[in-house]
Amino acid sequence: MTAPAHGVPAATIAGVRDRLVDGAHPPTQADVARALAEVAGPLPETHREVTRRVITAELFGAGPLDELLADPAVTDVLVNGPAEVWVDRGEGLERAAVWFADDDTVRRLATRLAASGGRRLDAAAPYADARLPDGTRLHAVLTPVAAGGTCLSLRRPRQVPIGLAEFVTGDVDGGGGGGAGRDGDALVDVLRALVDARLAIAVTGGTGSGKTTLLAALLGRVSAAERVVVVEDTAELTLERDNLVRLQGRPPNIEGAGAITQRDLVRQALRMRPDRLVVGEVRGPEVLDLLVAFNTGHEGGLTTIHGNAPGALPARMEALGALAGLTRPALHSLLAAAVQVTVHLRRDDAGRRVVAAVGVLRQDSDGLVRVRPALVATPPAPPEAPGGRMLPADGMPWLRDLLRDRGVGLPPPFGSRP
């Protein structure tokens, strides 16, 4: 690929960059226009304005990705090297009609974006996570670690958090959620009941299934009088509420010192009198501190964790608990007392994010915790419908009991025993 999609010669962009890089102050639009005139000479007014816009995006924005990131429906932009860009508008990945001139161009963009998020990205530190000033989450990997070319993953946060009804019904710009068919309203009431009853909830699902979006929607149900402390490795949750404290991790510096881990932050959060403790995503030994916290009077906590099936939570917790030195029996004992409910998400065949199951965690006679499905989604009929049915399963009596013990009832059609 010899020229970028916008048609502005790479030499022109490089020439403008060279003239601006040695400036004593951050370049302005006037500086860009002046440098462009020096490099390209007189241009027709329309061509000059288009070229100036492209160069501004290349030097200060996200280059050819700007037009994708400006689309409110876009949730993810993925760059697999200079000639391959993919975009997700809420219904699965599709190839985007944009590209870069070469890998050096992608590398410069990745390095600049990482720096804007306060992260180092170079040959000595060839991958980085960062939160950009506009809230976009960045992950970047440079060549040669990324063998096919520098890779970028950009995840745009929602500008305004959505509610549970919007998530469940899918009635949200950008496909933030997927429908639950005829039982959508009842499922919304179930999710609200879980929050109102102060049950500890683990949201599970694969990458891009909507875990963070649902977590934010669940937190939207929490009373404004409650103090919420959120722990995240990289800030990602979109929340609008008072009485909110956000703690964010920090990677080590070049000497390998100065890291602040989620485990550190969970311990700090417990000293901040949280009514609700929220861990954006459990992915390491902080699982021990989280389970201990949920076992010591901090009810109503919420977290997310990767899992490909509704019943995968205990096994995933086992793997993470091992990183903290927990034995299998110890992990299951803590888990049984700490987390009561899991909500599992997946993408359907159309790429929509759907609630696949609501499960109750139960400790069996062998001491192991297993997920008992309380509500399970059936496939939609016809296939193009927005969602199927949510049907009660064998865990429903336990879910009713959990809620009843906390003074919360389930709505019809799930509220009465068969």
C-alpha positions, 0 to 999 in steps of 0.5 A: 500500500503506497498511499493512504486512503485520503490521497494526501501524499505521505511526503507532504505529511512528513514535510509538514511534520518536520517543520513543526517538530522543532517548534518551541510551542505546541503548533497551532492551526496557523502553524499547520497552514504555514508549514503546508504552504512551505511544503506544497506551495500554492493549492486550490482553496478546496484542496488546501482545506482538505489537505490541512484537515488530513494533516491535522488529523495525522499529526494531532488526531487519530489519522484516518481513524478519526472518521471512524471514531467520530461515528457515534455507533462505533464501539471498537476500531481495530488495526491489524497493520497498515492495510487492515482496519476493522470496526464494530458498530455494535453488530460485529466486526466489519472491514473499514475502507481506510488504511495507512501508508505504511507501518511507520505511520501506524507506529507513529500514531500508536506512540503518540496516542500512548503518550497522550494517555501517559504511557510509554511505547517504544522498542524497549516497551513494545506494548501499552494500555492507556486511557486517552483524554477523551476516555477512549481505551487504547491497547497497542503492540509494536512490531516486531512483537506484532509480526504482521505490523503495528496493532491498535485496539481502540475502544470508545466509551459511551458518552452517556451511560445507558440504563438496564432497559436500554441494554436488555432491549437493545434500544440504544444507539450503537447496539449497546445491548441485545433484546430479550424478546417478549420477556425483556421487561421482566428481565429488566425487573430481575436485574433491578431486583438483584441490585436492590437486594444488594446481592454480589454480582459477577458479570461474565462473558467473552471479549466484547460481549458488553460486560462493562456496559452492563456493569455501568447499567447495573450501577445506574440502579444503585441509590445516590445515597450509597458511596460507590468505590470503583477499582479499574486497571484502566478507567473504562466505566462510564458513570454519572453519579455523585458519591463516586470514587474512582481508583486507577492502576499504574504500570511500572516505570522503566526501572520496573518500580512504581506499579500500582496494581488492582490488588493494591487498589482493592485494599485501599478501597476497603479503607474508604468506607464503600457502600458498594465496592466495584472492580471493573474486571478481575484478572489476577491475584486481586481476586483474593482481596475481592472475595475477602472484601465481599465476605466482610460486610461489603454487600452488593459488590459488582465485578466482571470476569471473562468467561465463555459459558454461564457455568465457567465462573468457578473454574475461572476464579480457581485459575485466578485464585491460584495466582494469589496462592489460594488452594482449590478448597479455600477458593471455593469456600470464599466464593460460596460466601462472597458471590451470589449471582452471575449474569452471563452475556454473549453475542448472538449470530447477528452480533448483538449483545444479549443476556444469555443466562442469570445463575445462582452460585451454590456450594455442593456437598463436595465443597465445590461451587457451581452455577445453577441457571435460574434464567436461560435465554432461548434462541429467537424465533424467527431468527431475525427477531431481536431476542428469544424467551427468558425461561426459568431453570432449576436455579430459579427457586434459589434465586427467589429465596435469595431475594425473598430473604432480603425483602425483594420479590421477583416480577411476573412471570418469574415471581411465583413458584411453579 
